[in-house]
């Protein structure tokens, strides 16, 4: 049975003390209110990872928001997968739309990051999704298929089984727009079919697929009730402990 996962991506928010306060609130709320069958992940800025690892109490997993595509070297300002793993992170987000858009990260670069992350024992949360222009032109399935093929489908079956995929319609990130439950389910089902076609149905059925586009406490229950949506990659709502916990609670009793 695939995991139910709610992951919060803080992006470039919260200084050290602000982060400590928020994470402490999240840890306590999740411990008291969220079903233990739901895996809760916090993807925080690098400066928080080591301290949060001491506070997580095994209930919350930690993720880095990015990594570099080389193991080490003269890459001033960058952070390697070995550095991330050494401070206790379990996951790393790879291919977020903001990395693709603002930093020009190609599918080829992201494919290298995935390989390095797995080699270091980190589990990739691999992001894919289309822009508003690509959806309106009817190219959304084509774009997502290409991102999968070039970013992930070079992996052998045993490697791919360790990957989580987050579908984030770029047009619904930070815009207030949200894909309807039907639109989200349609794309998640398509992604699962593509995985089955390259690997097999068992692998497809075991892969956790997350929705990442303006998910909030109000729409989470309906989104998460869709048969191919296994959770969410949460942006803005993860910066409020109450909202983030309420989203994770959408899986309680299911």
C-alpha positions in Angstrom: 0.0 0.0 0.0 1.4 3.4 -1.0 2.1 6.0 1.7 -0.2 8.9 2.5 2.1 12.0 2.6 1.7 15.6 3.5 4.8 17.7 2.9 5.3 21.3 3.7 7.6 23.4 1.6 8.6 26.6 3.5 10.5 28.0 0.5 12.7 31.0 1.4 10.7 32.0 4.6 11.5 32.1 8.3 14.7 33.2 10.0 16.3 30.8 12.5 14.2 31.7 15.5 10.9 32.0 13.5 11.6 28.6 12.1 12.2 27.1 15.5 9.0 28.5 16.8 6.9 27.3 13.9 8.5 23.8 13.8 7.9 23.3 17.5 4.2 24.1 17.0 4.0 21.8 14.1 5.6 18.9 15.9 3.3 19.2 18.9 0.1 19.6 16.8 1.0 16.7 14.5 1.9 14.4 17.4 -1.5 15.1 19.1 -3.8 15.3 16.1 -2.6 13.5 13.0 -3.0 9.8 12.3 0.4 8.1 12.5 -0.3 6.4 9.2 0.1 9.8 7.5 3.8 10.6 6.8 4.4 14.3 7.6 7.4 16.0 6.0 8.8 19.5 6.4 11.0 20.9 3.7 12.7 23.8 5.4 15.7 26.1 4.5 19.1 24.5 5.0 19.8 26.5 8.1 17.1 24.7 10.0 17.8 21.1 9.1 20.2 20.1 11.9 18.3 21.7 14.7 14.9 20.4 13.5 16.4 16.9 13.4 16.8 17.1 17.1 13.2 18.2 17.6 11.3 15.9 15.2 10.9 13.0 17.7 10.6 10.6 14.8 7.2 11.9 14.0 8.2 14.4 11.3 10.6 13.7 8.5 12.8 16.5 7.1 13.5 17.4 3.5 15.9 19.8 1.8 14.4 22.1 -0.8 17.1 21.4 -3.4 20.6 19.9 -3.9 23.4 20.4 -6.4 23.9 18.0 -9.3 27.5 17.3 -8.5 28.9 15.4 -5.5 31.3 18.1 -4.5 33.7 20.7 -5.8 34.1 24.4 -6.6 30.5 25.4 -6.6 30.4 28.4 -4.2 27.1 28.7 -2.4 25.8 25.3 -3.3 24.9 22.3 -1.0 25.6 18.7 -1.9 23.5 15.6 -1.2 26.2 14.4 1.2 25.9 17.6 3.2 22.1 17.3 3.3 22.2 13.6 4.5 24.8 14.4 7.1 22.4 16.7 9.0 19.6 14.1 9.2 17.4 14.9 6.3 15.4 12.0 4.8 14.1 13.6 1.6 15.1 16.3 -1.0 12.8 18.2 -3.3 14.0 18.0 -6.9 12.6 20.0 -9.8 10.3 22.4 -8.1 8.7 24.7 -10.7 10.5 27.7 -9.1 13.8 26.0 -9.6 12.9 25.2 -13.2 11.6 28.7 -13.9 14.0 31.0 -12.0 17.2 29.0 -12.1 16.9 27.3 -15.5 17.1 23.7 -14.2 16.6 21.4 -17.1 15.3 17.8 -17.1 18.9 16.6 -17.7 20.2 18.5 -14.6 17.3 17.1 -12.5 18.0 13.6 -13.7 21.5 13.9 -12.3 20.2 15.2 -9.0 17.9 12.3 -8.7 20.7 9.8 -9.2 23.0 11.5 -6.6 20.2 11.8 -4.1 19.4 8.1 -4.3 23.1 7.2 -4.1 23.4 9.1 -0.9 20.3 7.5 0.6 18.0 10.5 0.2 14.5 10.0 -1.2 13.6 12.4 -4.0 10.3 14.3 -4.1 10.3 14.9 -7.8 8.1 17.8 -9.0 6.5 18.0 -12.4 3.8 20.2 -13.9 2.6 22.5 -16.7 2.3 26.2 -17.0 -1.0 28.0 -17.7 0.0 28.5 -21.4 0.9 24.8 -21.8 -2.5 23.8 -20.3 -4.5 26.2 -22.3 -2.8 25.1 -25.5 -3.6 21.4 -24.7 0.0 20.4 -24.2 -0.2 19.6 -20.5 -0.1 15.8 -20.8 2.8 16.1 -23.3 4.8 18.4 -21.0 4.3 16.1 -18.0 5.2 13.0 -20.0 8.4 14.6 -21.1 9.4 15.6 -17.6 8.8 12.1 -16.4 10.7 10.5 -19.3 13.7 12.8 -19.1 13.9 13.3 -15.4 13.0 9.9 -13.9 12.5 7.1 -16.4 16.3 6.5 -16.7 16.1 4.8 -13.2 15.9 1.1 -12.9 12.8 -0.3 -11.1 14.4 -0.6 -7.7 15.5 3.0 -7.8 12.2 4.3 -9.1 10.4 2.7 -6.2 12.0 5.1 -3.8 10.8 8.2 -5.6 7.7 10.4 -4.7 6.2 12.4 -7.4 4.5 15.8 -6.8 2.3 17.1 -9.6 2.2 20.9 -9.3 0.2 22.8 -12.0 2.4 25.9 -12.2 -0.6 28.0 -12.9 -2.0 27.1 -9.5 1.1 27.9 -7.3 0.7 31.1 -5.3 -1.9 32.4 -7.6 -5.0 31.5 -5.6 -6.1 29.2 -8.4 -6.5 25.5 -7.8 -6.9 22.6 -10.1 -10.3 21.2 -9.6 -10.4 17.7 -8.0 -11.3 16.3 -11.4 -8.4 18.1 -13.1 -6.0 17.0 -10.5 -7.2 13.4 -10.5 -7.1 13.2 -14.3 -3.4 14.2 -14.3 -2.5 11.9 -11.4 -4.2 9.0 -13.2 -2.2 9.9 -16.3 1.1 9.9 -14.4 0.3 6.5 -12.9 -0.5 5.1 -16.3 2.8 6.4 -17.7 4.7 4.7 -14.8 2.9 1.5 -15.4 3.8 1.6 -19.1 7.5 2.1 -18.4 7.8 -0.2 -15.4 4.7 -2.2 -14.4 1.4 -1.9 -12.7 2.7 -2.9 -9.3 5.3 -0.1 -9.4 2.7 2.4 -10.5 0.3 1.3 -7.7 3.1 1.7 -5.1 4.2 5.2 -6.1 2.9 8.0 -4.0 1.6 10.9 -6.0 1.2 14.3 -4.3 -0.8 17.3 -5.4 1.0 20.6 -5.1 -1.1 23.6 -6.2 -2.6 25.9 -3.6 -3.8 23.1 -1.3 -5.5 24.4 1.9 -7.6 23.0 4.8 -10.8 23.6 2.9 -10.0 21.8 -0.3 -7.6 19.1 1.0 -10.3 16.6 2.0 -11.9 16.5 -1.5 -8.5 16.5 -3.2 -7.1 13.7 -1.0 -10.3 11.7 -1.6 -9.4 11.2 -5.3 -8.2 7.7 -6.0 -4.8 8.6 -7.4 -3.9 11.5 -5.1 -1.9 10.3 -2.1 -1.3 13.6 -0.4 0.0 17.1 -1.0 3.1 19.3 -1.3 2.0 22.3 0.6 3.4 25.8 0.1 1.9 28.9 1.8 -0.4 26.9 4.1 2.7 25.1 5.6 3.8 28.4 7.1 0.9 28.3 9.5 1.0 25.4 12.0 -2.8 25.2 12.3 -3.4 25.2 8.6 -0.7 22.6 7.9 -1.9 20.3 10.6 -5.5 20.6 9.5 -4.4 19.6 5.9 -2.6 16.5 7.3 -5.7 15.7 9.3 -7.6 15.2 6.1 -6.3 11.6 6.1 -7.5 10.9 9.6 -9.9 7.9 9.7 -9.1 6.9 6.1 
